[in-house]
Amino acid sequence: MGSLWHRFSAGCPCCSGHSNLCTVAKTQIRVRAECRSNVLRSTLYETAEIFRADKGQPQKMQAPETSGLGGPLQFMFLKVRSKCFPNPKVTVRRSILAALAVTYVVFLIWFNQVDKAKLVDYSGRYYVKAKVVQIIRDNLASNGQRNGSQLVQVRVLEGKDKGRLFSASSSSSDQIGVICRVGMEVIVNISISTNSGSVATVYGPNREPILYGIIAAFVLALWLIGGKKGIRSIAALAFTFSALIFFYMPLIYRGFSPFWGAVLISVLTAVVSLYIIGGHTVKTAAGIVGTIFGIMAAGLFAAIAGHIANISGYSVSEYESLIVIGQGTKIGIGELLFAGILFSSLGAVMDVGYSIASAIAELEAQNPDVSGRQLFRSGVRIGRDMIGTMCNTLILAFVGGMLIMLVTIYAYNQPYTETINSSEIAIDIIQSLSGSFGMILTVPMVALVSSHLIPILKRRKKRAV
């Protein structure tokens, strides 16, 4: 193939050859080749007509004969194989990743086999989906207000009582119950009583399809706008969710420290998520190192600030519920507050770390002669522009969570001394500033690591080539 191409290019006027040979030859060559790790793989050969200068007649070279599968099928097979397995190194890496993913799923299934203590007895009552078929008694008054409860008839849509009719009461409260309409799907709490049979109560509307629809819309938007990166982001989100629910929860339930468990999950999430999004690159490695450093800094800052301010995990409003959980399980309730601080700052720290590493990698790619010191300074300047907006993002996120409490304090004109010394205000301030503190320290760390790693690995790659 190389000699044929050489003979054709020799007759091309662009190649300083003989123009008369190039005009006579009618050449149709399509070669799709990929060079990965100095390995050339040709995936498509089509009919080529090359002018033979010695005989003056075109010579027809057919594509290599195939055996087994037909030509079109084998072409499709070769094309898919070239995309999925471009070279042996990529094949090995993807095989290892697939094996690790399967191992992770199997581990989660085994790790979630936990015997939970019965803190609440759910025997004798269960929740099912039902549809309202009749309003037996409405609670709408003549003045347009609703007083008391509705009495409705519902048909159960699932479970052992599927198709059965129940008379259920529905409160007008905003927390439990709903204003029922005929044809509306609701969740019904059925309690089995030995004296009066089963008692049904409307728990609330069936929000499951609405929530799944919102999630589907989010995933669709992420895929349409983000493209391949959006798909990778979805995979990273799925891993983060699985690590928090199916790894962290059983871990602390077995008695492991919630704080150090949060450190472990944060590191694992940062490594896997950034690898999924960024791939096997230097900027991914730099972003991972900076993210881990920032998370540790945020946790250390929160622990020191909490100790100085005399704040513990028991200083929260859910104190009574936590006491019951702590007495009935092995969960270290006192460390949950600081574990939550780590998780709340993880996203912002990852964002800043990876963005700076990506920017430094792009600067080095556009100007290979730039020094490591210049890369470091550029990374810090880029980070300074990001710090302001990201700190606002973190603080406003916590303000949104405590907005109801702030409105209550403002409406009741609570004294300043009482407000600033309350445990709720102190916890929210420590949470918001801890995440910002970790994000600030992430900037110089990522800039330092990236400015050293990227040039060094690039020089090693050149030597290997």
Phi, psi and omega per residue, in radians:
M1 nan -0.693 3.137
G2 -1.113 -0.740 -3.128
S3 -1.170 -0.668 3.116
L4 -1.105 -0.802 3.130
W5 -1.119 -0.633 3.127
H6 -1.144 -0.722 -3.129
R7 -1.172 -0.607 3.109
F8 -1.250 -0.782 -3.119
S9 -1.168 -0.411 3.112
A10 -1.188 -0.433 3.112
G11 -1.623 0.157 -3.108
C12 -1.635 2.280 3.140
P13 -1.096 -0.463 3.102
C14 -1.200 -0.386 -3.117
C15 -1.779 0.337 3.114
S16 1.088 0.591 3.131
G17 -1.801 -2.696 -3.116
H18 -1.638 2.086 -3.055
S19 -1.229 -0.496 -3.108
N20 -1.168 -0.617 3.107
L21 -1.194 -0.648 -3.095
C22 -1.195 -0.643 -3.123
T23 -1.285 -0.489 3.135
V24 -1.342 -0.679 -3.062
A25 -1.270 2.296 3.025
K26 -1.885 1.776 -2.991
T27 -1.902 2.291 3.049
Q28 -2.267 1.715 -3.104
I29 -2.208 2.218 2.999
R30 -2.174 2.026 3.140
V31 -2.198 2.093 3.068
R32 -1.816 2.000 -3.021
A33 -2.283 2.514 3.088
E34 -2.252 2.289 -3.141
C35 -1.931 1.822 3.099
R36 -2.143 2.102 -3.120
S37 1.029 0.782 3.100
N38 1.059 0.428 3.094
V39 -2.010 2.102 -3.131
L40 -1.673 2.142 -3.127
R41 -2.114 1.981 3.081
S42 -1.565 2.234 -3.068
T43 -1.924 -0.206 -3.098
L44 -2.601 2.199 3.042
Y45 -2.146 2.220 3.072
E46 -2.029 3.026 -3.110
T47 -1.053 2.349 -3.140
A48 -2.223 2.411 3.062
E49 -2.003 2.043 -3.087
I50 -2.093 2.269 -3.125
F51 -1.286 2.237 3.092
R52 -1.620 2.003 -3.060
A53 -1.185 -0.496 -3.074
D54 -1.333 -0.565 -3.096
K55 -1.885 -0.273 3.134
G56 1.278 0.293 3.140
Q57 -2.183 2.541 3.104
P58 -1.264 2.454 3.101
Q59 -1.864 2.282 -3.088
K60 -1.721 2.104 3.132
M61 -1.897 2.071 -3.111
Q62 -1.518 2.749 3.051
A63 -1.129 2.679 -3.128
P64 -0.989 2.415 3.139
E65 -1.187 2.528 -3.137
T66 -1.984 2.688 3.109
S67 -2.174 2.638 -3.133
G68 1.492 -1.780 -3.133
L69 -1.232 2.674 3.076
G70 -1.220 2.945 -3.091
G71 -0.998 -0.948 -3.128
P72 -1.061 -0.712 -3.141
L73 -1.142 -0.720 -3.133
Q74 -1.203 -0.607 3.085
F75 -1.084 -0.761 3.109
M76 -1.103 -0.719 3.125
F77 -1.076 -0.775 -3.141
L78 -1.144 -0.651 -3.140
K79 -1.154 -0.793 3.116
V80 -1.120 -0.730 -3.133
R81 -1.128 -0.662 -3.136
S82 -1.189 -0.530 3.123
K83 -1.390 -0.727 -3.088
C84 -1.402 -0.607 -3.090
F85 -2.278 1.278 -3.053
P86 -1.136 -0.602 3.096
N87 -2.690 2.918 -3.058
P88 -1.022 -0.640 -3.113
K89 -1.127 -0.773 3.120
V90 -1.139 -0.665 3.123
T91 -1.084 -0.784 3.128
V92 -1.120 -0.755 -3.115
R93 -1.117 -0.742 -3.141
R94 -1.207 -0.587 3.087
S95 -1.153 -0.711 3.109
I96 -1.128 -0.752 3.127
L97 -1.100 -0.706 3.103
A98 -1.106 -0.730 3.115
A99 -1.129 -0.698 3.112
L100 -1.144 -0.673 3.119
A101 -1.115 -0.754 3.105
V102 -1.126 -0.728 3.117
T103 -1.085 -0.700 3.130
Y104 -1.104 -0.756 3.132
V105 -1.125 -0.776 3.121
V106 -1.093 -0.712 3.117
F107 -1.085 -0.752 -3.141
L108 -1.111 -0.689 3.119
I109 -1.086 -0.762 3.131
W110 -1.218 -0.692 -3.038
F111 -1.227 -0.413 -3.116
N112 -1.519 0.102 3.053
Q113 -1.412 1.373 -3.038
V114 -2.052 2.342 3.042
D115 -1.499 1.868 -3.085
K116 -1.532 2.480 3.079
A117 -1.281 2.533 -3.133
K118 -1.468 1.687 3.071
L119 -1.435 -0.518 3.111
V120 -2.311 2.365 -3.135
D121 -1.554 1.918 3.136
Y122 -1.682 0.090 -3.139
S123 -1.200 2.396 3.131
G124 1.587 -0.005 3.063
R125 -2.577 2.579 -3.110
Y126 -2.687 2.846 -3.094
Y127 -1.985 2.333 -3.137
V128 -2.410 2.789 3.026
K129 -1.450 2.473 -3.134
A130 -2.581 2.859 3.116
K131 -2.106 2.380 3.125
V132 -1.334 2.146 -3.125
V133 -1.902 -0.314 -3.104
Q134 -2.802 2.461 3.006
I135 -1.686 1.814 -3.099
I136 -1.288 -0.817 3.121
R137 -2.494 2.131 3.140
D138 -1.611 2.780 -3.140
N139 -1.994 0.388 -3.135
L140 -1.486 2.088 -3.128
A141 -1.456 2.990 -3.118
S142 -1.177 -0.457 -3.141
N143 -1.472 0.082 3.111
G144 1.579 -0.071 3.121
Q145 -1.646 2.761 3.137
R146 -1.912 2.283 -3.127
N147 -2.200 2.391 3.114
G148 1.337 -2.519 -3.049
S149 -2.209 2.702 2.990
Q150 -1.477 2.655 2.977
L151 -2.042 2.026 -3.031
V152 -2.205 2.806 3.027
Q153 -1.897 2.244 -3.077
V154 -2.162 2.646 3.044
R155 -1.951 2.178 -3.114
V156 -1.229 2.380 -3.067
L157 -1.804 -0.116 -3.072
E158 -2.698 2.958 3.068
G159 1.433 -2.950 -3.082
K160 -1.203 -0.390 3.134
D161 -1.746 0.385 -3.104
K162 -1.013 2.269 -3.131
G163 1.552 -0.174 -3.102
R164 -1.425 2.534 3.128
L165 -1.686 2.397 3.090
F166 -2.286 2.567 2.947
S167 -1.627 2.110 -3.041
A168 -2.208 2.532 3.061
S169 -1.666 2.491 -3.131
S170 -2.263 2.043 -3.134
S171 -1.320 2.715 3.086
S172 -1.572 0.166 3.139
S173 -1.179 2.664 3.137
D174 -1.382 -0.255 -3.105
Q175 -1.702 -0.779 3.136
I176 -2.211 2.309 -3.107
G177 1.684 3.018 -3.125
V178 -2.805 2.711 3.043
I179 -1.330 1.890 -2.995
C180 -1.448 2.589 3.018
R181 -2.295 2.679 -3.140
V182 -1.127 2.299 -3.116
G183 1.616 -0.090 -3.102
M184 -1.404 2.409 3.064
E185 -1.552 2.287 -3.096
V186 -2.328 2.927 3.015
I187 -1.804 2.218 -3.063
V188 -2.006 2.341 3.048
N189 -1.685 2.004 -3.116
I190 -1.855 2.064 3.112
S191 -1.887 2.300 -3.127
I192 -1.598 2.078 3.139
S193 -1.983 2.401 -3.097
T194 -1.283 -0.428 -3.072
N195 -1.567 -0.897 -3.029
S196 -1.901 0.290 -3.139
G197 1.394 -2.545 -3.098
S198 -1.629 2.422 3.116
V199 -2.035 2.211 -3.097
A200 -1.929 2.432 3.102
T201 -2.379 2.365 3.109
V202 -1.306 2.080 -3.136
Y203 -1.431 -0.666 -3.129
G204 2.928 -3.135 3.106
P205 -1.256 2.760 3.090
N206 -1.387 1.709 -3.076
R207 -1.579 -0.097 -3.044
E208 -1.009 -0.906 -3.138
P209 -1.121 -0.556 3.128
I210 -1.171 -0.781 -3.129
L211 -1.137 -0.746 3.101
Y212 -1.139 -0.586 3.076
G213 -1.153 -0.696 3.089
I214 -1.108 -0.755 3.112
I215 -1.100 -0.732 3.131
A216 -1.114 -0.689 3.108
A217 -1.125 -0.693 3.106
F218 -1.122 -0.788 3.140
V219 -1.128 -0.706 3.138
L220 -1.117 -0.768 3.117
A221 -1.118 -0.703 3.122
L222 -1.121 -0.625 -3.134
W223 -1.318 -0.766 -3.087
L224 -1.189 -0.709 -3.089
I225 -1.513 -0.699 -3.086
G226 -1.471 -0.323 -3.131
G227 1.116 -2.351 3.137
K228 -1.103 -0.670 3.095
K229 -1.116 -0.624 3.090
G230 -1.125 -0.703 3.101
I231 -1.122 -0.710 3.099
R232 -1.126 -0.647 3.106
S233 -1.132 -0.658 3.086
I234 -1.094 -0.754 3.106
A235 -1.095 -0.699 3.118
A236 -1.145 -0.707 3.086
L237 -1.108 -0.704 3.119
A238 -1.091 -0.724 3.119
F239 -1.149 -0.753 3.135
T240 -1.050 -0.767 3.130
F241 -1.087 -0.789 -3.129
S242 -1.134 -0.641 3.141
A243 -1.178 -0.665 -3.119
L244 -1.270 -0.785 -3.025
I245 -1.460 -0.812 -2.982
F246 -1.732 -0.085 3.080
F247 -2.051 -0.903 -3.071
Y248 -1.188 -0.781 -3.099
M249 -1.082 -0.881 3.074
P250 -1.121 -0.499 -3.125
L251 -1.124 -0.870 -3.131
I252 -1.308 -0.439 3.092
Y253 -1.181 -0.488 3.104
R254 -1.407 -0.029 3.075
G255 1.876 0.035 3.127
F256 -1.274 2.623 -3.105
S257 -1.054 2.173 3.120
P258 -1.054 -0.632 -3.124
F259 -1.190 -0.886 -3.121
W260 -1.258 -0.456 3.004
G261 -1.154 -0.679 3.078
A262 -1.137 -0.652 3.075
V263 -1.081 -0.802 -3.140
L264 -1.071 -0.829 -3.121
I265 -1.168 -0.652 3.121
S266 -1.117 -0.774 3.111
V267 -1.113 -0.801 -3.141
L268 -1.084 -0.757 3.133
T269 -1.137 -0.723 3.131
A270 -1.100 -0.773 -3.119
V271 -1.114 -0.901 -3.059
V272 -1.216 -0.782 -3.084
S273 -1.124 -0.815 -3.141
L274 -1.181 -0.565 3.087
Y275 -1.191 -0.706 3.110
I276 -1.114 -0.729 -3.077
I277 -1.354 -0.788 -3.030
G278 -1.679 -0.318 -3.131
G279 1.395 -2.923 -3.078
H280 -1.497 1.318 -3.072
T281 -2.302 2.912 3.136
V282 -1.224 -0.669 -3.128
K283 -1.128 -0.539 3.061
T284 -1.143 -0.773 3.120
A285 -1.082 -0.757 3.131
A286 -1.138 -0.725 3.104
G287 -1.107 -0.640 3.118
I288 -1.144 -0.799 -3.138
V289 -1.077 -0.791 3.133
G290 -1.146 -0.666 3.124
T291 -1.134 -0.778 3.121
I292 -1.064 -0.758 3.116
F293 -1.082 -0.770 -3.130
G294 -1.139 -0.676 3.113
I295 -1.142 -0.750 3.112
M296 -1.118 -0.677 3.114
A297 -1.134 -0.714 3.117
A298 -1.128 -0.748 3.122
G299 -1.138 -0.723 3.131
L300 -1.140 -0.741 3.118
F301 -1.080 -0.757 -3.134
A302 -1.134 -0.725 -3.134
A303 -1.129 -0.763 -3.139
I304 -1.174 -0.786 -3.141
A305 -1.118 -0.687 3.112
G306 -1.149 -0.671 3.125
H307 -1.171 -0.745 -3.129
I308 -1.173 -0.702 -3.112
A309 -1.465 0.058 3.129
N310 1.027 0.838 3.116
I311 -1.972 2.333 3.085
S312 -2.279 3.111 3.127
G313 -1.172 -0.247 3.129
Y314 -1.601 0.045 -3.093
S315 -1.592 0.389 -3.084
V316 -1.802 2.928 -3.082
S317 -1.232 -0.429 3.137
E318 -1.521 0.588 -3.027
Y319 -1.020 -0.792 -3.050
E320 -1.155 -0.746 3.115
S321 -1.118 -0.670 3.134
L322 -1.158 -0.614 3.111
I323 -1.095 -0.747 3.128
V324 -1.120 -0.751 3.135
I325 -1.137 -0.730 -3.130
G326 -1.135 -0.595 3.138
Q327 -1.332 -0.513 -3.082
G328 -1.670 -0.176 -3.104
T329 -2.347 -3.121 3.098
K330 -1.685 0.175 -3.083
I331 -1.226 2.270 3.078
G332 -1.375 1.579 -3.020
I333 -1.084 -0.617 -3.065
G334 -1.116 -0.351 -3.091
E335 -1.725 -0.080 -3.073
L336 -1.126 -0.602 -3.118
L337 -1.053 -0.841 -3.085
F338 -1.323 -0.486 3.010
A339 -1.134 -0.685 3.096
G340 -1.126 -0.575 3.093
I341 -1.114 -0.711 3.107
L342 -1.071 -0.825 -3.114
F343 -1.147 -0.662 -3.097
S344 -1.199 -0.473 -3.141
S345 -1.644 -0.130 -3.050
L346 -1.092 -0.796 -3.069
G347 -1.090 -0.808 -3.121
A348 -1.159 -0.701 3.132
V349 -1.132 -0.746 3.082
M350 -1.067 -0.727 -3.122
D351 -1.063 -0.882 -3.118
V352 -1.127 -0.790 -3.097
G353 -1.062 -0.837 -3.099
Y354 -1.239 -0.630 -3.135
S355 -1.123 -0.746 -3.138
I356 -1.194 -0.752 3.108
A357 -1.061 -0.704 3.118
S358 -1.152 -0.705 3.132
A359 -1.142 -0.724 3.131
I360 -1.162 -0.689 3.105
A361 -1.098 -0.672 3.123
E362 -1.203 -0.692 3.096
L363 -1.071 -0.748 -3.140
E364 -1.188 -0.604 3.129
A365 -1.203 -0.629 3.136
Q366 -1.353 -0.468 -3.137
N367 -2.382 1.464 -3.065
P368 -1.105 -0.357 -3.095
D369 -1.484 -0.028 -3.111
V370 -1.186 2.530 -3.096
S371 -1.473 2.861 3.116
G372 -1.121 -0.605 3.121
R373 -1.146 -0.720 3.102
Q374 -1.141 -0.665 3.077
L375 -1.103 -0.714 3.135
F376 -1.095 -0.800 -3.140
R377 -1.118 -0.701 3.108
S378 -1.122 -0.722 3.114
G379 -1.095 -0.695 3.122
V380 -1.165 -0.711 3.110
R381 -1.117 -0.706 3.081
I382 -1.111 -0.721 3.130
G383 -1.113 -0.614 3.126
R384 -1.108 -0.633 3.109
D385 -1.198 -0.475 -3.104
M386 -1.507 -0.457 -3.016
I387 -1.071 -0.768 -3.072
G388 -1.039 -0.887 -3.109
T389 -1.200 -0.666 -3.107
M390 -1.236 -0.617 3.064
C391 -1.113 -0.727 3.062
N392 -1.060 -0.677 -3.141
T393 -1.067 -0.818 -3.124
L394 -1.137 -0.835 -3.069
I395 -1.158 -0.721 3.127
L396 -1.166 -0.535 3.080
A397 -1.115 -0.728 3.109
F398 -1.260 -0.608 3.089
V399 -1.115 -0.664 3.080
G400 -1.080 -0.637 3.116
G401 -1.242 -0.498 -3.100
M402 -1.860 0.309 -3.070
L403 -1.093 -0.707 -3.126
I404 -1.094 -0.717 3.114
M405 -1.145 -0.674 3.120
L406 -1.138 -0.707 3.101
V407 -1.106 -0.709 3.118
T408 -1.097 -0.782 3.129
I409 -1.084 -0.737 -3.117
Y410 -1.195 -0.748 -3.088
A411 -1.171 -0.663 -3.135
Y412 -1.513 0.019 3.108
N413 0.927 0.881 -3.090
Q414 -1.172 2.391 -3.119
P415 -1.057 2.606 -3.089
Y416 -1.079 -0.755 -3.094
T417 -1.085 -0.706 3.102
E418 -1.188 -0.674 -3.091
T419 -1.199 -0.861 -3.033
I420 -1.229 -0.382 -3.135
N421 -1.730 0.054 3.099
S422 -1.305 2.578 -3.103
S423 -1.163 -0.600 -3.125
E424 -1.110 -0.786 3.127
I425 -1.135 -0.755 -3.132
A426 -1.082 -0.718 3.133
I427 -1.120 -0.771 -3.128
D428 -1.143 -0.670 3.116
I429 -1.150 -0.768 3.135
I430 -1.122 -0.716 3.135
Q431 -1.075 -0.851 -3.085
S432 -1.182 -0.727 -3.106
L433 -1.320 -0.479 3.105
S434 -1.151 -0.800 3.092
G435 -1.089 -0.711 3.108
S436 -1.154 -0.688 3.123
F437 -1.090 -0.787 3.103
G438 -1.111 -0.650 3.134
M439 -1.195 -0.664 3.122
I440 -1.100 -0.773 -3.136
L441 -1.256 -0.328 3.097
T442 -1.164 -0.577 -3.055
V443 -1.035 -1.001 -3.133
P444 -1.162 -0.555 -3.133
M445 -1.156 -0.824 3.128
V446 -1.131 -0.707 3.119
A447 -1.091 -0.693 3.138
L448 -1.173 -0.838 -3.112
V449 -1.139 -0.776 -3.104
S450 -1.141 -0.737 -3.098
S451 -1.163 -0.368 3.095
H452 -1.685 -0.711 -3.057
L453 -1.237 -0.800 -3.014
I454 -1.075 -0.871 3.105
P455 -1.128 -0.667 -3.109
I456 -1.112 -0.840 -3.124
L457 -1.190 -0.538 3.092
K458 -1.193 -0.683 3.093
R459 -1.140 -0.683 3.101
R460 -1.130 -0.644 3.133
K461 -1.166 -0.671 3.104
K462 -1.128 -0.709 3.113
R463 -1.114 -0.674 -3.131
A464 -1.145 -0.616 3.124
V465 -1.259 nan nan
